[in-house]
Amino acid sequence: MELGTEEQKKKYLPKMATGEYIGAFALTEPSAGSNAANLKTTAVKKGDKYIINGSKHYITNAVDGQVFTVMAVTDPEKGAKGITSFIVEKDFPGFQLGAVEEKMGLRGSHSAELFFEDMEVPEENVLGEVNRGYVNALKILANGRAGLAARNLGSCEKLLEHCLEYANERTQFGKPIIEIQAVQHMLSEMTMMIESLRSLTYRVAWMTDQGKRVVKEAAIAKLYGSEVYNKVADLAVQIHGGIGYMKDYPIERYFRDARITKIYEGTSEIQRNIIAGELIRETRK
Ligand SMILES: Cc1cc2nc3c(=O)[nH]c(=O)nc-3n(C[C@H](O)[C@H](O)[C@H](O)COP(=O)(O)OP(=O)(O)OC[C@H]3O[C@@H](n4cnc5c(N)ncnc54)[C@H](O)[C@@H]3O)c2cc1C
């Protein structure tokens, strides 16, 4: 939506909006994780096509996706400023799906490897300008981080709902466990964290709508949201006692799913680097 030409938008967006096409974002490679610019996948122009060779891993929706944003090196001399984004359809010759990862959590979606062997991509499938792929991806990832904060908030709200329901139903020592002060304190702790995450998330959303720079705020919301989600999921297991550890209840799934939020879309350490980078930028301007 942000970078596509009118033709690209007409061709892909309606199908993506109806769910006929599922999209995937393919940046990460074995050599390019936190240092995402260290790509080995190359794209070489040949006539009116680009020939892409290389691989990606950990790509969400790789199995079910029809259309992929793939980042590849177009000018190796220029580092991060020599990377281009391409719109790749899974039917393009040379596109190959690799092994599907066995994950701790997020098992409702597949993550897999991708291989490109002399994959032919028409020139009109360049997304945004040539050599601006990484710079544009960084901007889009900043918005993605605000979205992840919102997803974390939603998961936490649902966990609190489950906990309130269970704490009212479950009785020990002749009374519902919600009447036990230790349990009440856990519920209060969860609520306090959830409400502060809500304020942060809504603020980033509001700032985005105002067209303001949200690099620092989105990193804070992503980082804090993942901390809160992990703590809330842990407390939720505790409130549920033994059943919280069992697969009969959804709580253990949230607990497993929460962990990835400190890793993907930029690890917590990278978010701290971004926040510090913005602080330095603000003090030096
Ligand atoms: C389930 C799942 C789904 C994913 N989905 C996608 C997807 O759809 N598309 C995609 O492109 N990628 C995806 N990823 C990749 C994800 O974004 C990367 O795994 C993540 O950015 C971390 O990279 P890495 O795994 O190579 O870890 P590394 O970069 O090797 O990091 C290892 C450790 O070193 C630390 N570290 C590294 N550099 C620094 C630094 N400069 N300062 C401080 N600490 C540092 C990290 O914080 C971490 O603790 C997914 C990953 C997973 C696990």
The ligand as an ORCA input file, in Angstrom:
! r2SCAN-3c Opt
* xyz 0 1
  C       8.661    -17.590     14.719
  C       9.450    -16.593     13.921
  C       8.851    -15.908     12.871
  C       9.584    -15.007     12.094
  N       8.988    -14.408     11.008
  C       9.763    -13.684     10.148
  C       9.211    -13.200      8.903
  O       8.042    -13.403      8.581
  N      10.032    -12.519      8.055
  C      11.346    -12.262      8.351
  O      12.009    -11.639      7.527
  N      11.886    -12.690      9.527
  C      11.130    -13.410     10.425
  N      11.681    -13.879     11.605
  C      13.084    -13.589     11.914
  C      13.269    -12.675     13.125
  O      12.936    -11.346     12.809
  C      14.736    -12.849     13.600
  O      14.826    -14.156     14.172
  C      15.149    -11.785     14.597
  O      15.254    -10.524     13.990
  C      16.486    -12.114     15.293
  O      17.467    -12.521     14.385
  P      18.308    -13.860     14.694
  O      17.320    -14.945     14.981
  O      19.239    -14.086     13.566
  O      19.094    -13.560     16.030
  P      20.524    -12.823     16.142
  O      20.508    -11.546     15.385
  O      21.597    -13.800     15.842
  O      20.550    -12.457     17.694
  C      21.059    -13.312     18.722
  C      21.181    -12.486     20.008
  O      22.156    -11.435     19.854
  C      21.564    -10.183     20.150
  N      22.115     -9.133     19.302
  C      22.468     -9.222     17.992
  N      22.916     -8.040     17.539
  C      22.833     -7.164     18.573
  C      23.163     -5.787     18.743
  N      23.676     -5.045     17.766
  N      22.961     -5.232     19.973
  C      22.448     -5.964     20.995
  N      22.124     -7.285     20.891
  C      22.314     -7.871     19.708
  C      20.068    -10.382     19.871
  O      19.267     -9.414     20.511
  C      19.870    -11.797     20.402
  O      19.725    -11.756     21.796
  C      10.940    -14.759     12.408
  C      11.547    -15.431     13.493
  C      10.822    -16.349     14.230
  C      11.534    -17.086     15.338
*
